[in-house]
Each structure stands twice: as structure tokens, then as C-alpha cells.
Amino acid sequence: GKTYTVPVSAHLDGSSRAEDCARGGLAVEWTDARGEAHRVDLTHHDSCGVSFPITGGSWDWKDGDNMKDGGKNRTGFSNEVNWVVASFTKKPAGMFTDAFVAIESVGYE
């Protein structure tokens, strides 16, 4: 997807931090507030970061089976947040778990 820079006028909303786990594989997809489709695939990478606009203080994302069945996950912030900076990190498979993607995101107003 498109690479954005958070506007200089935006400021960090200190209460808008979230941690999520995309356990349905190593890819995550979403569409931002401007209609731009994004896909992060960590099959061959350990991590990456993405900035993007949101509306209504939340962003919906898909992973693994959700990409096939149309389901989604939602990460929410305060309603004033309209930009997100998200870090995606591959977490290795364990004895009882498959590899997954950890998502850490912060919101900007």
C-alpha cells in the first residue's frame, strides 16, 4: 500500500496505544481511510512499520482465515485519533503455537 507520513500538525494521543496478535498466519491486510489497500507479509521479513489514516478512531484488519471468510478484527482508539503508526513483528512458532504477527500501534490526533 501507499506509504504515508503522519502530518507535522498531528500529536501523539498518549492513551491510544494497542497491542494485538494476528495469529492466522504471517500476513495482515487492511484498507485505510483514503481507500488505499495495505498488506504486510512477514514470511520473509522479521518486522516492518506502517503509518496510515483512519476514521472514527479505529481500523479493521484481516489475517489468515479472515481473508477467506470476510471476517475482520478491529483495533480501536479514542474517536479523535485519525492517524496510526503500527509496528508489525514476526513471532516464532513455539511448542504449541504457530508463528504469528504481533501488532503494536499508537494513535495520533
C-alpha positions in Angstrom: 0.0 0.0 0.0 0.9 3.7 -0.1 3.5 5.0 2.3 2.3 8.0 4.4 4.0 10.4 6.7 2.0 11.4 9.8 1.3 15.2 9.4 3.5 17.5 11.4 0.4 19.0 13.0 -0.7 15.7 14.4 0.2 14.9 18.0 0.5 11.6 19.9 -2.6 10.6 21.8 -0.8 9.1 24.9 -3.8 7.0 25.8 -4.1 5.5 22.3 -1.8 2.5 22.3 -2.8 -1.0 21.4 -1.2 -4.4 21.1 -2.8 -7.2 19.0 -1.8 -10.6 17.7 -2.6 -11.7 14.2 -2.5 -15.5 14.8 -3.9 -16.5 11.4 -0.6 -16.6 9.6 2.1 -14.1 8.8 0.1 -11.7 6.6 -2.2 -8.8 7.7 -4.4 -6.8 5.3 -6.5 -3.6 5.8 -7.8 -0.6 3.9 -7.1 2.9 5.2 -9.4 5.9 5.5 -8.4 7.0 2.0 -9.3 3.7 0.4 -5.7 2.5 0.0 -5.3 -1.3 0.4 -2.3 -2.4 2.6 -0.8 -5.8 3.1 2.1 -6.7 5.4 3.6 -10.1 4.9 6.3 -11.2 7.2 7.0 -14.6 5.6 10.5 -13.4 4.5 10.9 -10.4 6.9 11.1 -10.0 10.7 9.3 -6.7 11.1 8.1 -3.5 9.4 6.3 -0.3 10.3 3.5 1.5 8.5 1.7 4.9 9.0 -1.8 5.4 7.7 -5.0 7.5 8.2 -8.1 6.1 9.9 -11.6 7.4 10.6 -13.8 7.0 13.7 -10.8 6.1 15.9 -10.5 2.5 14.7 -9.1 0.3 11.9 -10.2 -3.1 10.8 -7.7 -5.7 9.7 -7.7 -9.3 8.5 -5.4 -12.2 9.0 -5.3 -15.8 7.8 -8.8 -17.3 7.8 -10.4 -13.8 8.0 -9.0 -13.1 4.5 -11.0 -16.1 3.2 -14.3 -15.7 5.1 -14.6 -11.9 5.1 -14.3 -11.6 8.9 -12.2 -8.9 10.5 -10.5 -7.7 13.6 -10.8 -4.2 15.0 -8.3 -2.1 16.8 -9.9 1.0 18.5 -8.6 4.3 19.9 -10.3 7.5 21.1 -12.6 9.0 18.4 -10.2 11.9 17.9 -7.4 9.7 16.5 -7.1 9.9 12.7 -3.6 8.6 12.1 -2.0 5.3 13.2 1.7 4.3 13.3 1.8 0.5 13.5 4.7 -1.9 14.0 4.4 -5.5 12.8 6.8 -8.1 14.3 7.1 -11.8 13.4 6.9 -14.0 16.5 8.4 -17.5 16.0 6.4 -20.7 16.4 6.5 -22.4 19.8 5.9 -25.9 21.0 2.1 -25.3 21.0 1.7 -22.3 18.7 2.3 -21.4 15.0 4.3 -18.3 14.1 2.2 -15.1 14.2 2.4 -11.4 13.8 2.4 -9.1 16.9 1.0 -5.6 16.1 1.8 -2.6 18.3 0.0 0.6 17.2 -0.2 4.2 18.5 -2.8 6.8 17.6 -2.2 10.5 16.6 -4.8 13.2 16.6 
